[in-house]
């Protein structure tokens, strides 16, 4: 009789261990799903911020020729930080800044910026 009770206790212990391992797996799976959700949410928010910045720059792009040189330079530097020196939008903002500088009788500074942009454009995008 004693042997059967020991077998029953072992069987119950084994089933409890299986239940515990299932619970641990379920908690781990839930944590992974929650972490995946949080990562995706962060990526979406980051993309929205980047899209908002890109939209701001595109909206300002048409207004740069009417801005003060200081404000136009601010947007040029911000575009460099966001897109890098080689990006097409950075080149466009730089050309607009050079035009603003020339219009403000700072033609030497504008000419130097255009020369720098031309060299960067040739290096990054080729002769075309």
Backbone as XML, in Angstrom:
<?xml version="1.0"?>
<chain id="A" units="angstrom">
  <residue number="1" name="UNK">
    <atom name="N" x="0.803" y="-1.180" z="0.000"/>
    <atom name="CA" x="0.000" y="0.000" z="0.000"/>
    <atom name="C" x="0.856" y="1.258" z="0.000"/>
  </residue>
  <residue number="2" name="UNK">
    <atom name="N" x="1.931" y="1.208" z="0.784"/>
    <atom name="CA" x="2.819" y="2.368" z="0.881"/>
    <atom name="C" x="3.424" y="2.704" z="-0.470"/>
  </residue>
  <residue number="3" name="UNK">
    <atom name="N" x="3.721" y="1.736" z="-1.281"/>
    <atom name="CA" x="4.311" y="1.959" z="-2.599"/>
    <atom name="C" x="3.363" y="2.694" z="-3.526"/>
  </residue>
  <residue number="4" name="UNK">
    <atom name="N" x="2.060" y="2.384" z="-3.441"/>
    <atom name="CA" x="1.087" y="3.058" z="-4.305"/>
    <atom name="C" x="0.941" y="4.533" z="-3.942"/>
  </residue>
  <residue number="5" name="UNK">
    <atom name="N" x="0.970" y="4.864" z="-2.649"/>
    <atom name="CA" x="0.866" y="6.274" z="-2.228"/>
    <atom name="C" x="2.077" y="7.062" z="-2.701"/>
  </residue>
  <residue number="6" name="UNK">
    <atom name="N" x="3.227" y="6.459" z="-2.640"/>
    <atom name="CA" x="4.447" y="7.113" z="-3.132"/>
    <atom name="C" x="4.363" y="7.368" z="-4.628"/>
  </residue>
  <residue number="7" name="UNK">
    <atom name="N" x="3.799" y="6.397" z="-5.381"/>
    <atom name="CA" x="3.626" y="6.576" z="-6.828"/>
    <atom name="C" x="2.649" y="7.710" z="-7.122"/>
  </residue>
  <residue number="8" name="UNK">
    <atom name="N" x="1.587" y="7.795" z="-6.320"/>
    <atom name="CA" x="0.586" y="8.861" z="-6.516"/>
    <atom name="C" x="1.214" y="10.220" z="-6.234"/>
  </residue>
  <residue number="9" name="UNK">
    <atom name="N" x="2.006" y="10.309" z="-5.156"/>
    <atom name="CA" x="2.679" y="11.573" z="-4.833"/>
    <atom name="C" x="3.642" y="11.971" z="-5.944"/>
  </residue>
  <residue number="10" name="UNK">
    <atom name="N" x="4.370" y="10.995" z="-6.482"/>
    <atom name="CA" x="5.292" y="11.287" z="-7.586"/>
    <atom name="C" x="4.527" y="11.747" z="-8.825"/>
  </residue>
  <residue number="11" name="UNK">
    <atom name="N" x="3.396" y="11.129" z="-9.081"/>
    <atom name="CA" x="2.569" y="11.492" z="-10.237"/>
    <atom name="C" x="2.026" y="12.920" z="-10.076"/>
  </residue>
  <residue number="12" name="UNK">
    <atom name="N" x="1.549" y="13.244" z="-8.882"/>
    <atom name="CA" x="1.042" y="14.601" z="-8.620"/>
    <atom name="C" x="2.173" y="15.617" z="-8.726"/>
  </residue>
  <residue number="13" name="UNK">
    <atom name="N" x="3.324" y="15.298" z="-8.188"/>
    <atom name="CA" x="4.480" y="16.185" z="-8.264"/>
    <atom name="C" x="4.894" y="16.416" z="-9.708"/>
  </residue>
  <residue number="14" name="UNK">
    <atom name="N" x="4.888" y="15.359" z="-10.489"/>
    <atom name="CA" x="5.255" y="15.468" z="-11.902"/>
    <atom name="C" x="4.257" y="16.349" z="-12.658"/>
  </residue>
  <residue number="15" name="UNK">
    <atom name="N" x="2.960" y="16.179" z="-12.378"/>
    <atom name="CA" x="1.933" y="16.993" z="-13.033"/>
    <atom name="C" x="2.031" y="18.454" z="-12.603"/>
  </residue>
  <residue number="16" name="UNK">
    <atom name="N" x="2.328" y="18.694" z="-11.326"/>
    <atom name="CA" x="2.516" y="20.065" z="-10.852"/>
    <atom name="C" x="3.720" y="20.725" z="-11.527"/>
  </residue>
  <residue number="17" name="UNK">
    <atom name="N" x="4.785" y="19.975" z="-11.717"/>
    <atom name="CA" x="5.969" y="20.508" z="-12.395"/>
    <atom name="C" x="5.638" y="20.867" z="-13.849"/>
  </residue>
  <residue number="18" name="UNK">
    <atom name="N" x="4.839" y="20.022" z="-14.496"/>
    <atom name="CA" x="4.435" y="20.310" z="-15.879"/>
    <atom name="C" x="3.591" y="21.585" z="-15.915"/>
  </residue>
  <residue number="19" name="UNK">
    <atom name="N" x="2.647" y="21.716" z="-14.972"/>
    <atom name="CA" x="1.813" y="22.922" z="-14.901"/>
    <atom name="C" x="2.663" y="24.176" z="-14.651"/>
  </residue>
  <residue number="20" name="UNK">
    <atom name="N" x="3.625" y="24.067" z="-13.745"/>
    <atom name="CA" x="4.510" y="25.193" z="-13.466"/>
    <atom name="C" x="5.327" y="25.576" z="-14.697"/>
  </residue>
  <residue number="21" name="UNK">
    <atom name="N" x="5.840" y="24.596" z="-15.404"/>
    <atom name="CA" x="6.633" y="24.905" z="-16.600"/>
    <atom name="C" x="5.755" y="25.532" z="-17.684"/>
  </residue>
  <residue number="22" name="UNK">
    <atom name="N" x="4.486" y="25.096" z="-17.785"/>
    <atom name="CA" x="3.565" y="25.713" z="-18.742"/>
    <atom name="C" x="3.296" y="27.163" z="-18.351"/>
  </residue>
  <residue number="23" name="UNK">
    <atom name="N" x="3.122" y="27.417" z="-17.049"/>
    <atom name="CA" x="2.904" y="28.783" z="-16.575"/>
    <atom name="C" x="4.110" y="29.671" z="-16.886"/>
  </residue>
  <residue number="24" name="UNK">
    <atom name="N" x="5.287" y="29.142" z="-16.649"/>
    <atom name="CA" x="6.505" y="29.915" z="-16.927"/>
    <atom name="C" x="6.599" y="30.228" z="-18.414"/>
  </residue>
  <residue number="25" name="UNK">
    <atom name="N" x="6.309" y="29.239" z="-19.251"/>
    <atom name="CA" x="6.338" y="29.469" z="-20.694"/>
    <atom name="C" x="5.297" y="30.497" z="-21.117"/>
  </residue>
  <residue number="26" name="UNK">
    <atom name="N" x="4.119" y="30.436" z="-20.512"/>
    <atom name="CA" x="3.061" y="31.386" z="-20.827"/>
    <atom name="C" x="3.457" y="32.805" z="-20.420"/>
  </residue>
  <residue number="27" name="UNK">
    <atom name="N" x="4.051" y="32.952" z="-19.260"/>
    <atom name="CA" x="4.513" y="34.267" z="-18.803"/>
    <atom name="C" x="5.619" y="34.781" z="-19.726"/>
  </residue>
  <residue number="28" name="UNK">
    <atom name="N" x="6.541" y="33.917" z="-20.104"/>
    <atom name="CA" x="7.624" y="34.317" z="-21.005"/>
    <atom name="C" x="7.071" y="34.733" z="-22.366"/>
  </residue>
  <residue number="29" name="UNK">
    <atom name="N" x="6.123" y="33.977" z="-22.890"/>
    <atom name="CA" x="5.513" y="34.308" z="-24.176"/>
    <atom name="C" x="4.787" y="35.648" z="-24.099"/>
  </residue>
  <residue number="30" name="UNK">
    <atom name="N" x="4.052" y="35.874" z="-23.012"/>
    <atom name="CA" x="3.348" y="37.147" z="-22.818"/>
    <atom name="C" x="4.338" y="38.301" z="-22.756"/>
  </residue>
  <residue number="31" name="UNK">
    <atom name="N" x="5.443" y="38.094" z="-22.055"/>
    <atom name="CA" x="6.464" y="39.148" z="-21.963"/>
    <atom name="C" x="7.050" y="39.453" z="-23.338"/>
  </residue>
  <residue number="32" name="UNK">
    <atom name="N" x="7.292" y="38.424" z="-24.128"/>
    <atom name="CA" x="7.841" y="38.618" z="-25.468"/>
    <atom name="C" x="6.852" y="39.371" z="-26.351"/>
  </residue>
  <residue number="33" name="UNK">
    <atom name="N" x="5.580" y="39.009" z="-26.260"/>
    <atom name="CA" x="4.556" y="39.698" z="-27.052"/>
    <atom name="C" x="4.459" y="41.161" z="-26.631"/>
  </residue>
  <residue number="34" name="UNK">
    <atom name="N" x="4.459" y="41.415" z="-25.316"/>
    <atom name="CA" x="4.391" y="42.800" z="-24.821"/>
    <atom name="C" x="5.619" y="43.595" z="-25.256"/>
  </residue>
  <residue number="35" name="UNK">
    <atom name="N" x="6.782" y="42.982" z="-25.181"/>
    <atom name="CA" x="8.001" y="43.655" z="-25.608"/>
    <atom name="C" x="7.951" y="43.972" z="-27.100"/>
  </residue>
  <residue number="36" name="UNK">
    <atom name="N" x="7.472" y="43.021" z="-27.896"/>
    <atom name="CA" x="7.324" y="43.267" z="-29.328"/>
    <atom name="C" x="6.368" y="44.414" z="-29.600"/>
  </residue>
  <residue number="37" name="UNK">
    <atom name="N" x="5.274" y="44.469" z="-28.857"/>
    <atom name="CA" x="4.306" y="45.557" z="-29.000"/>
    <atom name="C" x="4.944" y="46.900" z="-28.657"/>
  </residue>
  <residue number="38" name="UNK">
    <atom name="N" x="5.688" y="46.936" z="-27.553"/>
    <atom name="CA" x="6.332" y="48.193" z="-27.142"/>
    <atom name="C" x="7.369" y="48.644" z="-28.161"/>
  </residue>
  <residue number="39" name="UNK">
    <atom name="N" x="8.135" y="47.708" z="-28.696"/>
    <atom name="CA" x="9.139" y="48.055" z="-29.711"/>
    <atom name="C" x="8.452" y="48.603" z="-30.949"/>
  </residue>
  <residue number="40" name="UNK">
    <atom name="N" x="7.389" y="47.959" z="-31.398"/>
    <atom name="CA" x="6.657" y="48.420" z="-32.585"/>
    <atom name="C" x="6.063" y="49.806" z="-32.339"/>
  </residue>
  <residue number="41" name="UNK">
    <atom name="N" x="5.526" y="50.009" z="-31.154"/>
    <atom name="CA" x="4.951" y="51.314" z="-30.809"/>
    <atom name="C" x="6.027" y="52.399" z="-30.828"/>
  </residue>
  <residue number="42" name="UNK">
    <atom name="N" x="7.207" y="52.085" z="-30.279"/>
    <atom name="CA" x="8.317" y="53.040" z="-30.305"/>
    <atom name="C" x="8.726" y="53.344" z="-31.741"/>
  </residue>
  <residue number="43" name="UNK">
    <atom name="N" x="8.808" y="52.310" z="-32.584"/>
    <atom name="CA" x="9.196" y="52.520" z="-33.976"/>
    <atom name="C" x="8.182" y="53.394" z="-34.704"/>
  </residue>
  <residue number="44" name="UNK">
    <atom name="N" x="6.911" y="53.189" z="-34.434"/>
    <atom name="CA" x="5.869" y="54.005" z="-35.074"/>
    <atom name="C" x="5.979" y="55.449" z="-34.619"/>
  </residue>
  <residue number="45" name="UNK">
    <atom name="N" x="6.162" y="55.663" z="-33.327"/>
    <atom name="CA" x="6.306" y="57.040" z="-32.826"/>
    <atom name="C" x="7.539" y="57.715" z="-33.418"/>
  </residue>
  <residue number="46" name="UNK">
    <atom name="N" x="8.627" y="56.969" z="-33.507"/>
    <atom name="CA" x="9.851" y="57.526" z="-34.084"/>
    <atom name="C" x="9.635" y="57.884" z="-35.557"/>
  </residue>
  <residue number="47" name="UNK">
    <atom name="N" x="8.959" y="57.007" z="-36.283"/>
    <atom name="CA" x="8.672" y="57.283" z="-37.691"/>
    <atom name="C" x="7.784" y="58.512" z="-37.831"/>
  </residue>
  <residue number="48" name="UNK">
    <atom name="N" x="6.830" y="58.655" z="-36.934"/>
    <atom name="CA" x="5.954" y="59.822" z="-36.987"/>
    <atom name="C" x="6.736" y="61.112" z="-36.725"/>
  </residue>
  <residue number="49" name="UNK">
    <atom name="N" x="7.680" y="61.063" z="-35.775"/>
    <atom name="CA" x="8.510" y="62.251" z="-35.519"/>
    <atom name="C" x="9.363" y="62.583" z="-36.731"/>
  </residue>
  <residue number="50" name="UNK">
    <atom name="N" x="9.943" y="61.545" z="-37.357"/>
    <atom name="CA" x="10.755" y="61.775" z="-38.554"/>
    <atom name="C" x="9.909" y="62.323" z="-39.695"/>
  </residue>
  <residue number="51" name="UNK">
    <atom name="N" x="8.711" y="61.792" z="-39.847"/>
    <atom name="CA" x="7.802" y="62.273" z="-40.882"/>
    <atom name="C" x="7.406" y="63.723" z="-40.619"/>
  </residue>
  <residue number="52" name="UNK">
    <atom name="N" x="7.185" y="64.049" z="-39.347"/>
    <atom name="CA" x="6.833" y="65.420" z="-38.982"/>
    <atom name="C" x="7.974" y="66.366" z="-39.312"/>
  </residue>
  <residue number="53" name="UNK">
    <atom name="N" x="9.222" y="65.963" z="-39.006"/>
    <atom name="CA" x="10.377" y="66.798" z="-39.327"/>
    <atom name="C" x="10.520" y="66.955" z="-40.834"/>
  </residue>
  <residue number="54" name="UNK">
    <atom name="N" x="10.342" y="65.863" z="-41.571"/>
    <atom name="CA" x="10.440" y="65.937" z="-43.030"/>
    <atom name="C" x="9.368" y="66.862" z="-43.595"/>
  </residue>
  <residue number="55" name="UNK">
    <atom name="N" x="8.170" y="66.791" z="-43.047"/>
    <atom name="CA" x="7.081" y="67.658" z="-43.498"/>
    <atom name="C" x="7.397" y="69.114" z="-43.196"/>
  </residue>
  <residue number="56" name="UNK">
    <atom name="N" x="7.963" y="69.368" z="-42.018"/>
    <atom name="CA" x="8.356" y="70.739" z="-41.667"/>
    <atom name="C" x="9.385" y="71.268" z="-42.647"/>
  </residue>
  <residue number="57" name="UNK">
    <atom name="N" x="10.375" y="70.459" z="-42.974"/>
    <atom name="CA" x="11.429" y="70.904" z="-43.876"/>
    <atom name="C" x="10.857" y="71.150" z="-45.266"/>
  </residue>
  <residue number="58" name="UNK">
    <atom name="N" x="9.985" y="70.242" z="-45.730"/>
    <atom name="CA" x="9.392" y="70.435" z="-47.055"/>
    <atom name="C" x="8.523" y="71.690" z="-47.093"/>
  </residue>
  <residue number="59" name="UNK">
    <atom name="N" x="7.779" y="71.957" z="-46.011"/>
    <atom name="CA" x="6.969" y="73.168" z="-45.968"/>
    <atom name="C" x="7.845" y="74.411" z="-45.965"/>
  </residue>
  <residue number="60" name="UNK">
    <atom name="N" x="8.960" y="74.327" z="-45.250"/>
    <atom name="CA" x="9.861" y="75.484" z="-45.153"/>
    <atom name="C" x="10.658" y="75.690" z="-46.438"/>
  </residue>
  <residue number="61" name="UNK">
    <atom name="N" x="10.804" y="74.623" z="-47.211"/>
    <atom name="CA" x="11.631" y="74.683" z="-48.412"/>
    <atom name="C" x="11.198" y="75.808" z="-49.336"/>
  </residue>
  <residue number="62" name="UNK">
    <atom name="N" x="9.911" y="75.956" z="-49.533"/>
    <atom name="CA" x="9.417" y="77.026" z="-50.395"/>
    <atom name="C" x="9.538" y="78.398" z="-49.768"/>
  </residue>
  <residue number="63" name="UNK">
    <atom name="N" x="9.631" y="78.443" z="-48.433"/>
    <atom name="CA" x="9.703" y="79.726" z="-47.738"/>
    <atom name="C" x="11.140" y="80.198" z="-47.496"/>
  </residue>
  <residue number="64" name="UNK">
    <atom name="N" x="12.111" y="79.316" z="-47.714"/>
    <atom name="CA" x="13.507" y="79.671" z="-47.429"/>
    <atom name="C" x="13.963" y="80.906" z="-48.209"/>
  </residue>
  <residue number="65" name="UNK">
    <atom name="N" x="13.611" y="81.045" z="-49.498"/>
    <atom name="CA" x="14.069" y="82.243" z="-50.212"/>
    <atom name="C" x="13.585" y="83.563" z="-49.608"/>
  </residue>
  <residue number="66" name="UNK">
    <atom name="N" x="12.519" y="83.540" z="-48.809"/>
    <atom name="CA" x="12.029" y="84.775" z="-48.191"/>
    <atom name="C" x="12.477" y="84.919" z="-46.745"/>
  </residue>
  <residue number="67" name="UNK">
    <atom name="N" x="13.243" y="83.973" z="-46.245"/>
    <atom name="CA" x="13.694" y="84.017" z="-44.846"/>
    <atom name="C" x="14.922" y="84.895" z="-44.697"/>
  </residue>
  <residue number="68" name="UNK">
    <atom name="N" x="15.207" y="85.208" z="-43.443"/>
    <atom name="CA" x="16.459" y="85.900" z="-43.149"/>
    <atom name="C" x="17.604" y="84.904" z="-43.311"/>
  </residue>
  <residue number="69" name="UNK">
    <atom name="N" x="18.806" y="85.372" z="-43.583"/>
    <atom name="CA" x="19.947" y="84.440" z="-43.729"/>
    <atom name="C" x="20.157" y="83.567" z="-42.495"/>
  </residue>
  <residue number="70" name="UNK">
    <atom name="N" x="19.953" y="84.150" z="-41.312"/>
    <atom name="CA" x="20.154" y="83.385" z="-40.077"/>
    <atom name="C" x="19.158" y="82.227" z="-39.976"/>
  </residue>
  <residue number="71" name="UNK">
    <atom name="N" x="17.902" y="82.496" z="-40.293"/>
    <atom name="CA" x="16.865" y="81.456" z="-40.228"/>
    <atom name="C" x="17.074" y="80.392" z="-41.317"/>
  </residue>
  <residue number="72" name="UNK">
    <atom name="N" x="17.454" y="80.831" z="-42.513"/>
    <atom name="CA" x="17.711" y="79.894" z="-43.604"/>
    <atom name="C" x="18.894" y="78.995" z="-43.262"/>
  </residue>
  <residue number="73" name="UNK">
    <atom name="N" x="19.912" y="79.558" z="-42.613"/>
    <atom name="CA" x="21.077" y="78.766" z="-42.203"/>
    <atom name="C" x="20.684" y="77.738" z="-41.138"/>
  </residue>
  <residue number="74" name="UNK">
    <atom name="N" x="19.792" y="78.131" z="-40.233"/>
    <atom name="CA" x="19.291" y="77.202" z="-39.213"/>
    <atom name="C" x="18.650" y="75.988" z="-39.883"/>
  </residue>
  <residue number="75" name="UNK">
    <atom name="N" x="17.798" y="76.211" z="-40.881"/>
    <atom name="CA" x="17.130" y="75.103" z="-41.556"/>
    <atom name="C" x="18.108" y="74.270" z="-42.373"/>
  </residue>
  <residue number="76" name="UNK">
    <atom name="N" x="19.122" y="74.899" z="-42.923"/>
    <atom name="CA" x="20.150" y="74.148" z="-43.658"/>
    <atom name="C" x="20.897" y="73.217" z="-42.703"/>
  </residue>
  <residue number="77" name="UNK">
    <atom name="N" x="21.298" y="73.732" z="-41.548"/>
    <atom name="CA" x="22.024" y="72.909" z="-40.574"/>
    <atom name="C" x="21.137" y="71.796" z="-40.024"/>
  </residue>
  <residue number="78" name="UNK">
    <atom name="N" x="19.872" y="72.095" z="-39.825"/>
    <atom name="CA" x="18.943" y="71.071" z="-39.340"/>
    <atom name="C" x="18.762" y="69.971" z="-40.385"/>
  </residue>
  <residue number="79" name="UNK">
    <atom name="N" x="18.723" y="70.336" z="-41.645"/>
    <atom name="CA" x="18.586" y="69.358" z="-42.722"/>
    <atom name="C" x="19.843" y="68.489" z="-42.804"/>
  </residue>
  <residue number="80" name="UNK">
    <atom name="N" x="21.002" y="69.095" z="-42.622"/>
    <atom name="CA" x="22.250" y="68.320" z="-42.619"/>
    <atom name="C" x="22.230" y="67.280" z="-41.496"/>
  </residue>
  <residue number="81" name="UNK">
    <atom name="N" x="21.795" y="67.703" z="-40.304"/>
    <atom name="CA" x="21.743" y="66.764" z="-39.178"/>
    <atom name="C" x="20.801" y="65.610" z="-39.460"/>
  </residue>
  <residue number="82" name="UNK">
    <atom name="N" x="19.677" y="65.923" z="-40.070"/>
    <atom name="CA" x="18.645" y="64.903" z="-40.280"/>
    <atom name="C" x="18.975" y="63.976" z="-41.449"/>
  </residue>
  <residue number="83" name="UNK">
    <atom name="N" x="19.383" y="64.542" z="-42.579"/>
    <atom name="CA" x="19.537" y="63.748" z="-43.792"/>
    <atom name="C" x="20.984" y="63.508" z="-44.192"/>
  </residue>
  <residue number="84" name="UNK">
    <atom name="N" x="21.912" y="64.275" z="-43.665"/>
    <atom name="CA" x="23.304" y="64.151" z="-44.059"/>
    <atom name="C" x="23.644" y="65.137" z="-45.166"/>
  </residue>
  <residue number="85" name="UNK">
    <atom name="N" x="24.913" y="65.332" z="-45.397"/>
    <atom name="CA" x="25.391" y="66.324" z="-46.359"/>
    <atom name="C" x="25.072" y="65.917" z="-47.798"/>
  </residue>
  <residue number="86" name="UNK">
    <atom name="N" x="25.013" y="64.616" z="-48.066"/>
    <atom name="CA" x="24.879" y="64.131" z="-49.440"/>
    <atom name="C" x="23.445" y="64.051" z="-49.961"/>
  </residue>
  <residue number="87" name="UNK">
    <atom name="N" x="22.459" y="64.274" z="-49.116"/>
    <atom name="CA" x="21.058" y="64.081" z="-49.522"/>
    <atom name="C" x="20.609" y="65.169" z="-50.498"/>
  </residue>
  <residue number="88" name="UNK">
    <atom name="N" x="19.686" y="64.799" z="-51.369"/>
    <atom name="CA" x="19.167" y="65.747" z="-52.363"/>
    <atom name="C" x="18.482" y="66.938" z="-51.699"/>
  </residue>
  <residue number="89" name="UNK">
    <atom name="N" x="17.709" y="66.663" z="-50.645"/>
    <atom name="CA" x="16.994" y="67.757" z="-49.983"/>
    <atom name="C" x="17.972" y="68.726" z="-49.318"/>
  </residue>
  <residue number="90" name="UNK">
    <atom name="N" x="19.087" y="68.199" z="-48.822"/>
    <atom name="CA" x="20.105" y="69.066" z="-48.235"/>
    <atom name="C" x="20.714" y="69.965" z="-49.301"/>
  </residue>
  <residue number="91" name="UNK">
    <atom name="N" x="20.943" y="69.407" z="-50.473"/>
    <atom name="CA" x="21.473" y="70.218" z="-51.581"/>
    <atom name="C" x="20.491" y="71.335" z="-51.948"/>
  </residue>
  <residue number="92" name="UNK">
    <atom name="N" x="19.227" y="70.989" z="-51.998"/>
    <atom name="CA" x="18.209" y="71.978" z="-52.373"/>
    <atom name="C" x="18.111" y="73.093" z="-51.334"/>
  </residue>
  <residue number="93" name="UNK">
    <atom name="N" x="18.117" y="72.723" z="-50.068"/>
    <atom name="CA" x="18.071" y="73.732" z="-49.002"/>
    <atom name="C" x="19.341" y="74.572" z="-49.038"/>
  </residue>
  <residue number="94" name="UNK">
    <atom name="N" x="20.487" y="73.948" z="-49.332"/>
    <atom name="CA" x="21.750" y="74.691" z="-49.429"/>
    <atom name="C" x="21.745" y="75.697" z="-50.569"/>
  </residue>
  <residue number="95" name="UNK">
    <atom name="N" x="21.198" y="75.310" z="-51.716"/>
    <atom name="CA" x="21.117" y="76.242" z="-52.852"/>
    <atom name="C" x="20.195" y="77.408" z="-52.492"/>
  </residue>
  <residue number="96" name="UNK">
    <atom name="N" x="19.086" y="77.112" z="-51.832"/>
    <atom name="CA" x="18.189" y="78.187" z="-51.394"/>
    <atom name="C" x="18.884" y="79.118" z="-50.409"/>
  </residue>
  <residue number="97" name="UNK">
    <atom name="N" x="19.671" y="78.544" z="-49.500"/>
    <atom name="CA" x="20.429" y="79.367" z="-48.554"/>
    <atom name="C" x="21.426" y="80.248" z="-49.297"/>
  </residue>
  <residue number="98" name="UNK">
    <atom name="N" x="22.108" y="79.687" z="-50.278"/>
    <atom name="CA" x="23.070" y="80.484" z="-51.056"/>
    <atom name="C" x="22.359" y="81.648" z="-51.756"/>
  </residue>
  <residue number="99" name="UNK">
    <atom name="N" x="21.177" y="81.401" z="-52.295"/>
    <atom name="CA" x="20.410" y="82.482" z="-52.927"/>
    <atom name="C" x="20.015" y="83.551" z="-51.922"/>
  </residue>
  <residue number="100" name="UNK">
    <atom name="N" x="19.639" y="83.140" z="-50.723"/>
    <atom name="CA" x="19.292" y="84.098" z="-49.669"/>
    <atom name="C" x="20.512" y="84.937" z="-49.312"/>
  </residue>
  <residue number="101" name="UNK">
    <atom name="N" x="21.664" y="84.292" z="-49.212"/>
    <atom name="CA" x="22.895" y="85.022" z="-48.877"/>
    <atom name="C" x="23.256" y="86.021" z="-49.967"/>
  </residue>
  <residue number="102" name="UNK">
    <atom name="N" x="23.112" y="85.624" z="-51.213"/>
    <atom name="CA" x="23.414" y="86.533" z="-52.325"/>
    <atom name="C" x="22.446" y="87.717" z="-52.307"/>
  </residue>
  <residue number="103" name="UNK">
    <atom name="N" x="21.164" y="87.439" z="-52.066"/>
    <atom name="CA" x="20.173" y="88.516" z="-51.999"/>
    <atom name="C" x="20.421" y="89.467" z="-50.839"/>
  </residue>
  <residue number="104" name="UNK">
    <atom name="N" x="21.057" y="88.971" z="-49.788"/>
    <atom name="CA" x="21.364" y="89.798" z="-48.622"/>
    <atom name="C" x="22.730" y="90.467" z="-48.755"/>
  </residue>
  <residue number="105" name="UNK">
    <atom name="N" x="23.264" y="90.510" z="-49.978"/>
    <atom name="CA" x="24.570" y="91.108" z="-50.275"/>
    <atom name="C" x="25.720" y="90.419" z="-49.545"/>
  </residue>
  <residue number="106" name="UNK">
    <atom name="N" x="25.554" y="89.164" z="-49.275"/>
    <atom name="CA" x="26.640" y="88.347" z="-48.719"/>
    <atom name="C" x="27.030" y="87.345" z="-49.801"/>
  </residue>
  <residue number="107" name="UNK">
    <atom name="N" x="27.335" y="87.899" z="-50.974"/>
    <atom name="CA" x="27.554" y="87.083" z="-52.165"/>
    <atom name="C" x="28.766" y="86.182" z="-52.051"/>
  </residue>
  <residue number="108" name="UNK">
    <atom name="N" x="29.825" y="86.612" z="-51.354"/>
    <atom name="CA" x="31.021" y="85.775" z="-51.220"/>
    <atom name="C" x="30.696" y="84.502" z="-50.432"/>
  </residue>
  <residue number="109" name="UNK">
    <atom name="N" x="29.957" y="84.666" z="-49.360"/>
    <atom name="CA" x="29.554" y="83.504" z="-48.554"/>
    <atom name="C" x="28.636" y="82.569" z="-49.361"/>
  </residue>
  <residue number="110" name="UNK">
    <atom name="N" x="27.717" y="83.157" z="-50.124"/>
    <atom name="CA" x="26.831" y="82.372" z="-50.972"/>
    <atom name="C" x="27.582" y="81.618" z="-52.051"/>
  </residue>
  <residue number="111" name="UNK">
    <atom name="N" x="28.579" y="82.297" z="-52.651"/>
    <atom name="CA" x="29.380" y="81.663" z="-53.701"/>
    <atom name="C" x="30.194" y="80.498" z="-53.149"/>
  </residue>
  <residue number="112" name="UNK">
    <atom name="N" x="30.751" y="80.677" z="-51.974"/>
    <atom name="CA" x="31.524" y="79.593" z="-51.352"/>
    <atom name="C" x="30.628" y="78.392" z="-51.021"/>
  </residue>
  <residue number="113" name="UNK">
    <atom name="N" x="29.433" y="78.689" z="-50.537"/>
    <atom name="CA" x="28.498" y="77.606" z="-50.236"/>
    <atom name="C" x="28.118" y="76.849" z="-51.511"/>
  </residue>
  <residue number="114" name="UNK">
    <atom name="N" x="27.866" y="77.577" z="-52.601"/>
    <atom name="CA" x="27.535" y="76.916" z="-53.867"/>
    <atom name="C" x="28.684" y="76.051" z="-54.369"/>
  </residue>
  <residue number="115" name="UNK">
    <atom name="N" x="29.923" y="76.537" z="-54.226"/>
    <atom name="CA" x="31.086" y="75.742" z="-54.641"/>
    <atom name="C" x="31.193" y="74.462" z="-53.805"/>
  </residue>
  <residue number="116" name="UNK">
    <atom name="N" x="30.954" y="74.610" z="-52.509"/>
    <atom name="CA" x="30.993" y="73.439" z="-51.616"/>
    <atom name="C" x="29.886" y="72.448" z="-51.982"/>
  </residue>
  <residue number="117" name="UNK">
    <atom name="N" x="28.686" y="72.957" z="-52.252"/>
    <atom name="CA" x="27.576" y="72.091" z="-52.633"/>
    <atom name="C" x="27.843" y="71.387" z="-53.962"/>
  </residue>
  <residue number="118" name="UNK">
    <atom name="N" x="28.444" y="72.105" z="-54.918"/>
    <atom name="CA" x="28.748" y="71.500" z="-56.218"/>
    <atom name="C" x="29.750" y="70.358" z="-56.061"/>
  </residue>
  <residue number="119" name="UNK">
    <atom name="N" x="30.771" y="70.580" z="-55.241"/>
    <atom name="CA" x="31.773" y="69.524" z="-55.020"/>
    <atom name="C" x="31.153" y="68.309" z="-54.326"/>
  </residue>
  <residue number="120" name="UNK">
    <atom name="N" x="30.324" y="68.562" z="-53.339"/>
    <atom name="CA" x="29.651" y="67.468" z="-52.607"/>
    <atom name="C" x="28.716" y="66.713" z="-53.545"/>
  </residue>
  <residue number="121" name="UNK">
    <atom name="N" x="27.991" y="67.449" z="-54.363"/>
    <atom name="CA" x="27.053" y="66.826" z="-55.289"/>
    <atom name="C" x="27.784" y="65.953" z="-56.320"/>
  </residue>
  <residue number="122" name="UNK">
    <atom name="N" x="28.888" y="66.440" z="-56.839"/>
    <atom name="CA" x="29.679" y="65.656" z="-57.813"/>
    <atom name="C" x="30.204" y="64.379" z="-57.165"/>
  </residue>
  <residue number="123" name="UNK">
    <atom name="N" x="30.694" y="64.527" z="-55.937"/>
    <atom name="CA" x="31.254" y="63.374" z="-55.224"/>
    <atom name="C" x="30.171" y="62.347" z="-54.884"/>
  </residue>
  <residue number="124" name="UNK">
    <atom name="N" x="29.029" y="62.813" z="-54.423"/>
    <atom name="CA" x="28.002" y="61.898" z="-53.953"/>
    <atom name="C" x="27.099" y="61.361" z="-55.061"/>
  </residue>
  <residue number="125" name="UNK">
    <atom name="N" x="26.787" y="62.200" z="-56.054"/>
    <atom name="CA" x="25.769" y="61.834" z="-57.034"/>
    <atom name="C" x="26.305" y="61.720" z="-58.442"/>
  </residue>
  <residue number="126" name="UNK">
    <atom name="N" x="27.551" y="61.997" z="-58.649"/>
    <atom name="CA" x="28.133" y="61.922" z="-59.996"/>
    <atom name="C" x="28.009" y="63.254" z="-60.725"/>
  </residue>
  <residue number="127" name="UNK">
    <atom name="N" x="28.469" y="63.290" z="-61.954"/>
    <atom name="CA" x="28.533" y="64.534" z="-62.727"/>
    <atom name="C" x="27.142" y="65.015" z="-63.143"/>
  </residue>
  <residue number="128" name="UNK">
    <atom name="N" x="26.217" y="64.099" z="-63.388"/>
    <atom name="CA" x="24.864" y="64.509" z="-63.812"/>
    <atom name="C" x="24.255" y="65.272" z="-62.715"/>
  </residue>
</chain>
